[in-house]
Amino acid sequence: MSTFNVVWQSWFALPLGLGLPVDILSTQGIMVLLLVGYAGAMWMFLSSAPKVYTIMVSDLEMARRFYEGMLQLQTADVPLHYYYNYEQTLGAGAIDPMLTSGVTTAAQPYNQPDGLWYQLKKNTQLHVISGASRGHRDRQRHVCFDHDCLEQILMRVQTRGVRHKIRRDAPLNFLVKDYQGEVIEMAEVAN
């Protein structure tokens, strides 16, 4: 073994903390460098990704007026990990398109995910999607599985002076009256 390789091996083995001599000029050394670089990039990507809360609503257009008008939430850019084909990560991408060619679906482009996106706090976003049923007395319903999310929305309702009535603390449930006099039920679904 040449002196050059011994120096490189000892220099590279110390920062890795492996205690094993690794020749960075070898295939194994290059693979280790690539894996370390990939792990660092993934850590930076995941640590900077915003926290996303999701709320299901019974009427998406009415929800837009409520969140943008009454609560004055700023629209947010869709987080980077929502741009990609999420269905493929769930395994649905493995279905052969030839088998489903007779089925028509309204496929959305990957850069236009369903729903509305709002900035709730600095690194926290609110994703509003349709799918909730209408509530008691045919009320609009906004349903959430996360208590912290509804607490932040309640705090926003209170700071904006919006008329509201807290019905229950656990699971959180409150009513809000919008500008048109429509009552919106905000409900946490207990797990």
N, C-alpha and C positions, 0 to 999 in steps of 0.2 A: 504494500500500500504506500502511496506517495505521501510525502510530508504535507502537500496541499490538501489531500483528502482527509488526513488526520486532523488538520487545523479546522477544516470546514465541519467535520463531524462533531468535534468537541464544541465548536461555536454554536452549532444548531441544537445540540442535545440539551444544553443548559436552558435556553429560553423556553423550550417545550416542557421542561420539567420531567421528561420521561426517564432520564437517566440511561437511555439506550442510544448508542451511536447511530445516527441517521445521516446518510450521505444525501444532501439536498440536491445534488446533481444527478442522482439516480432516479429511476422511475418511481420508486417508493417514496423518496424525498419530495419529488414534485407532487405526488398524490397527497402527501401529508400537508404540504403548503396549500394546495387547492382546497382541501377539506377545512383547514383552519380559516382560510379566507372566506369560504362559503358560510361557515358557522358564524363568523363575525358579521357578515352582511345580513344574514337572517336575524341575528340578535338585534342589530340596529333597526332593521325594518319592523320587527315585531314590537320592539320597545317604543317606537315612535308612532305606531298605529293608534288612532283615536279609539276610545271606548265608545261602543255603539249600543244605544238603547233602542228597542223596537216597540212601537205601539200600533195595535190594530184598531182601525176605525170603521164605522159603518158607512161613512160618506167621505170620500177623499177630498172632494172639492170644498165641502163645508169645513173639513179639517184644515185645509190650506188657508181659508179665510180666518179661522180661529188662531192658528199658530203664527201666521204672518201678520194679521191685523191686530187682534187683541193682545196677544202675548209678545208681538214684535220680535219674533225670533228671526235671525238672519239665516238665509239659505246657505247650505254648506256644500262643498264639493264632495262627491261620492268618494269614500276611502278607496285607496288603490286596490286592496284585496277584493273589493266588490266589482272591479272592472273585469276580472277574469271569469272564465266559464265555471261558475260555481257548481252547476249540475254535474260536471265531469268529476269534481272532487267527491261528489256523493255517489258516484258509480253509475249515474244515469246516462253518462256519455258513452257507456259501453254498449248501449242499445244500437243495433244496426239501423241507420236511417232508411235502408231499403225495406225493412220490416214495418216501419211506421209511415211509409210514403202515402198511404191512403188517409192518414189522420192529419187534419189541418190544425196547426197550432199558430197562435199569434206570437211568434218568437220575437223577443226584444233584442236589439243589438246589445252587445256586452257593455258598451259604455253608457247605456241608459237603463240602469236597473229600475225596477218597479218602485213606486212610492215617492215620498217627499223626504228631503234631507235638510235638517236644521242644525245649527251650531247651538248647543245647549250651554256648554262651558268651553274653556280654552281647548281642552283635549277630549271633549265629550260631545258626541253627536246624537241626534234623535232621528230615527228612521221611522217614518209614518207610512203604514201600508194599509190597504183595504182588507176586509175579511171578517170584521166583527159583526155580529147580528145586532139588530136594533134592540134597545132595552125596554124596560117597563114603560107603559104609556107611549110606546113608539118613539122613545128618546134616542138621540144620537148617543152612541157608546164609543168610548176610547178605552181599550183594554190593554193592560200591560202585565207582564209576569215579574217585573222588577220593582220592588218597593222604593229603592233609591231614585229611580226614574220619576215615579209619580210624586215623590217628595219634592224633587227639583221643579217639576211643573207646578205643583201647588205653591211653592215659594214664589215662582214667577207670577202666578195668578194673584197672590197676595200683594206683591210689590207693585203690580200694575193697577191695583184697585178694582179688579174684576169681581163682580158679584159671585159669591160661591157659598156653599154650605157643606161642611164636613159631616158626613153621615157615619163614618166608622174609621177608626185608626188602624185596626189590624184585622183583616187586610184593608189597606187604605181604600176608601171610597168617598168621593165627593162630587157635588153637582156644581156646574158652572153655567151661567146664563150669558149667551153671546149677544152681539149687537142687535140681532133680529129677534131677540126674546126667546130663542130656541134653547132648551135645557140640554146640556151635554153631561152625561154621566161618565166620570173618570173612575175606572175600577181596576184594582189590583187583583189578579187571579191568584188565589192561594194555591201553593204547590202541595 
